[in-house]
Amino acid sequence: MEGGDLVIQNGDFQLIRGHEEVIQCCRHEIATNVGEWFLNPSMGINYDLFVGKQTNEDMMRSELQQALLRDERIESVDSIHFETDRKARALQISFMLIGKNGESYRGEVGNLA
């Protein structure tokens, strides 16, 4: 995918693999409201924790850690950073993960809130 668009090359869809595929799976987990995906109702995060004026970063961080660790390739969540734009009512989440293979993964998800 390029900018969220499917890429077709030589008449076939191009799939990502390896490092980028792990990051993409983590982004999709965070960008999905729990219960939203009918094929996997446990996928995602509880968006109610991320909206409103009185959010709790500890609860948000815990929810994200649980979601990211659902991927069997992830060993630990190294860091989670929130960047809030209250005027635009937007939340950007950056994360750093360590895979079971020892590899580091860095990703972000924007426009949450």
C-alpha positions as CSV (number, residue, x, y, z in Angstrom):
1,M,0.0,0.0,0.0
2,E,1.1,3.5,-0.8
3,G,-0.6,6.2,1.2
4,G,-3.4,3.8,2.0
5,D,-3.9,2.8,-1.6
6,L,-3.6,-0.7,-3.0
7,V,-0.7,-1.1,-5.4
8,I,-1.0,-3.2,-8.5
9,Q,2.1,-4.1,-10.5
10,N,2.2,-6.4,-13.5
11,G,-1.5,-7.2,-12.9
12,D,-1.0,-8.4,-9.3
13,F,-1.6,-6.8,-5.9
14,Q,1.7,-6.0,-4.2
15,L,1.9,-7.3,-0.7
16,I,4.3,-6.1,2.0
17,R,6.3,-8.5,4.1
18,G,8.7,-8.5,7.0
19,H,9.3,-5.4,8.9
20,E,6.7,-3.2,7.2
21,E,4.0,-5.9,7.5
22,V,4.5,-6.1,11.3
23,I,4.2,-2.3,11.6
24,Q,1.1,-2.3,9.4
25,C,-0.6,-4.9,11.5
26,C,0.1,-2.9,14.6
27,R,-1.3,0.3,13.0
28,H,-4.5,-1.6,12.0
29,E,-4.9,-2.9,15.5
30,I,-4.7,0.6,17.0
31,A,-6.8,2.2,14.2
32,T,-9.7,-0.3,14.8
33,N,-12.4,0.3,17.5
34,V,-12.8,-3.0,19.4
35,G,-15.8,-4.9,18.1
36,E,-15.8,-3.0,14.8
37,W,-14.3,-5.8,12.7
38,F,-16.9,-8.6,12.4
39,L,-14.4,-11.2,11.5
40,N,-12.4,-10.6,14.7
41,P,-14.5,-8.7,17.3
42,S,-11.6,-8.7,19.9
43,M,-9.3,-6.8,17.5
44,G,-8.7,-3.1,18.3
45,I,-8.8,-0.7,21.2
46,N,-11.6,0.8,23.2
47,Y,-11.9,4.2,21.6
48,D,-14.0,5.5,24.5
49,L,-10.7,5.7,26.5
50,F,-9.3,8.1,23.8
51,V,-12.1,10.6,23.4
52,G,-13.3,13.4,25.6
53,K,-11.8,16.1,27.6
54,Q,-10.9,14.0,30.6
55,T,-8.7,11.2,29.1
56,N,-6.3,9.3,31.2
57,E,-2.9,8.6,29.6
58,D,-2.2,5.7,31.9
59,M,-5.4,3.9,30.9
60,M,-4.8,4.8,27.2
61,R,-1.2,3.5,27.4
62,S,-2.4,0.2,29.0
63,E,-5.0,-0.3,26.3
64,L,-2.5,0.2,23.6
65,Q,0.1,-2.1,25.2
66,Q,-2.5,-4.9,25.4
67,A,-3.5,-4.4,21.8
68,L,0.0,-4.3,20.5
69,L,1.1,-7.4,22.4
70,R,-1.7,-9.3,20.7
71,D,0.6,-9.7,17.8
72,E,2.5,-12.9,18.4
73,R,5.6,-11.4,16.8
74,I,5.9,-8.6,19.5
75,E,7.9,-9.2,22.6
76,S,7.5,-5.9,24.3
77,V,6.3,-2.3,24.0
78,D,9.3,0.0,24.5
79,S,7.5,3.3,24.4
80,I,4.2,5.0,23.6
81,H,4.0,8.7,23.0
82,F,0.9,10.8,22.6
83,E,0.7,14.1,20.7
84,T,-2.6,15.9,21.2
85,D,-3.8,18.8,19.1
86,R,-6.8,20.0,21.1
87,K,-7.8,22.7,18.7
88,A,-8.0,20.2,15.8
89,R,-9.3,17.5,18.2
90,A,-6.7,15.1,17.0
91,L,-4.5,12.5,18.7
92,Q,-1.3,11.1,17.2
93,I,0.2,8.0,18.8
94,S,3.8,6.9,18.2
95,F,5.1,3.6,19.4
96,M,8.4,1.7,19.6
97,L,8.2,-2.1,19.9
98,I,10.7,-5.0,20.2
99,G,10.0,-8.1,18.3
100,K,10.6,-11.7,19.4
101,N,13.3,-11.7,16.8
102,G,15.1,-8.8,18.5
103,E,14.2,-6.3,15.8
104,S,12.9,-2.8,16.7
105,Y,9.7,-1.5,15.2
106,R,8.7,2.1,15.1
107,G,5.2,3.3,14.0
108,E,2.6,5.8,14.4
109,V,-1.1,6.3,14.0
110,G,-2.7,9.7,13.5
111,N,-6.2,11.2,13.5
112,L,-7.4,9.4,16.6
113,A,-9.9,11.2,18.8
